[in-house]
Amino acid sequence: MTKPSQPSNVELQALSVLWQDGPSTVAAVLDALRDKKDRAYTTVLSVMQNLERKNLVKRNLVGRAHVYAAACSREVIVQHTTRDFLTRTFGGRLGEAILVILSAGTLTPEEKTNIERELQRHKTMAAKKTAKKVAAKPAKKAVKKVATKAPAKKAVKKAAPKAPAKKAPAKKAVKKVAKSAKKAPAKKAVKKTVAKKAPAKKK
C-alpha cells in the first residue's frame, strides 16, 4: 500500500470527526471540530476539498448536500502520522515519547487496562520472535552441511574414467583388409603378362 498524504492539523481534526461521527456535511464537521476555534464555513469547505484532493475523503451528493466520508482508516493515518512525529520530535525513541505523553494527562482505569494489555501483547510477540530465531539457526547449519557433501559426489563422478570407443578401430581394420584383398589379384595379373612378353623380345 502507498503512503497516504500527510494531513495538516486542521485536516486531521476534520478526519477525526468523520471517523467518530461517520459521513458528514461541511456544516456538521464545522460544528464538531474539537479545538472550537472560530472558523468560517468556507474555511472548512476548503479543508474538506483539500482532503478530497489528497484522496483522504470521498464526496457524495445526497439530495442537494455534499456529504464527505473518510477514505482511509484511522489506523493507517495515525500510524504514518505517529512515525513522522516520533522521528522529528524524539529521533524515533518510542519509550521516551510514551513517557512524555503519559505525563501530559491522567489515565482512566480503562485506559490503564488497555495499555497494560497492549504491553503484554508486545512482550508475547517479542518472545515468539526470539524463539523462532533460535529454532531457525540449527536448520540453517544442517542445510550448509548437506551443501558441502554434494560436491564430493560430483568429484567421484568426474574421477571415474570413460570407456574408450572400441568399435571405430575395428571398422577401419575391416575396410583395409577388404581393399588389400581387391587390389592383390590385379597386381599378380600384371606380373604374368609381363613375364609372357619378355621371351618374345629375345628372339
C-alpha positions, -999 to 999 in steps of 0.1 A, spaced: 0 0 0 13 35 -9 19 60 19 -11 84 22 -6 122 20 1 138 54 -29 158 66 -24 192 83 -36 197 119 -70 211 108 -74 183 82 -66 157 109 -93 172 131 -118 170 102 -109 134 96 -113 127 133 -149 140 131 -156 117 101 -141 87 119 -161 94 151 -194 105 136 -194 89 101 -201 106 68 -209 143 74 -216 176 57 -193 206 59 -216 222 84 -216 192 106 -178 190 105 -176 227 114 -197 222 145 -178 191 156 -142 204 153 -125 197 186 -104 229 190 -136 251 189 -118 279 170 -140 304 153 -139 294 116 -160 304 86 -180 278 67 -158 285 36 -127 277 56 -139 242 65 -151 237 29 -116 244 17 -103 219 43 -126 192 30 -118 199 -6 -80 196 2 -87 163 19 -105 151 -13 -76 162 -35 -53 141 -12 -76 111 -16 -82 111 22 -120 116 19 -147 108 -7 -175 132 -16 -211 120 -24 -241 141 -34 -271 133 -11 -300 154 -23 -285 189 -25 -260 184 2 -224 173 -3 -215 145 22 -179 136 29 -167 102 42 -132 91 53 -114 72 26 -86 59 49 -90 43 83 -78 60 115 -52 33 120 -35 39 86 -33 77 91 -24 76 128 4 51 121 21 73 95 15 105 115 29 89 147 60 76 129 66 111 114 61 127 148 84 102 166 112 107 140 110 145 140 105 151 178 121 121 196 145 107 170 124 75 168 127 68 205 93 53 213 98 48 251 108 85 256 77 96 236 54 74 257 67 88 290 61 124 277 26 115 266 17 99 299 29 129 318 6 151 297 -26 139 314 -43 114 337 -53 79 325 -87 64 334 -87 29 348 -100 15 315 -72 32 296 -46 18 320 -60 -17 315 -59 -12 277 -23 0 279 -12 -29 301 -29 -54 277 -10 -38 248 23 -40 266 17 -77 274 9 -84 237 42 -68 227 61 -89 253 44 -121 239 53 -111 203 89 -104 212 92 -138 229 78 -156 198 103 -138 175 132 -148 197 120 -184 198 117 -185 160 153 -172 155 167 -198 179 148 -226 161 159 -214 127 197 -215 134 201 -253 136 181 -257 105 205 -234 86 235 -253 98 220 -286 85 214 -271 51 251 -259 49 263 -295 58 242 -310 30 255 -284 6 292 -293 14 286 -330 8 271 -325 -27 304 -315 -44 321 -347 -32 297 -368 -51 303 -348 -83 341 -353 -78 336 -391 -77 317 -390 -109 344 -369 -126 372 -393 -114 356 -423 -130 373 -430 -164 353 -431 -195 354 -464 -215 372 -459 -249 354 -464 -281 365 -498 -294 341 -500 -324 358 -474 -346 393 -491 -349 376 -525 -358 357 -510 -386 388 -493 -401 407 -526 -400 379 -544 -419 380 -518 -446 418 -520 -450 416 -558 -454 389 -555 -480 408 -530 -501 440 -551 -500 421 -582 -510 407 -565 -540 440 -550 -552 462 -581 -548 448 -602 -578 452 -572 -601 489 -568 -594 495 -606 -600 478 -604 -634 501 -576 -645 532 -596 -635 520 -626 -655 515 -606 -687 550 -591 -684 566 -625 -679 549 -639 -711 560 -609 -733 597 -610 -722 608 -642 -742 593 -628 -774 618 -598 -774 649 -620 -771 641 -640 -803 
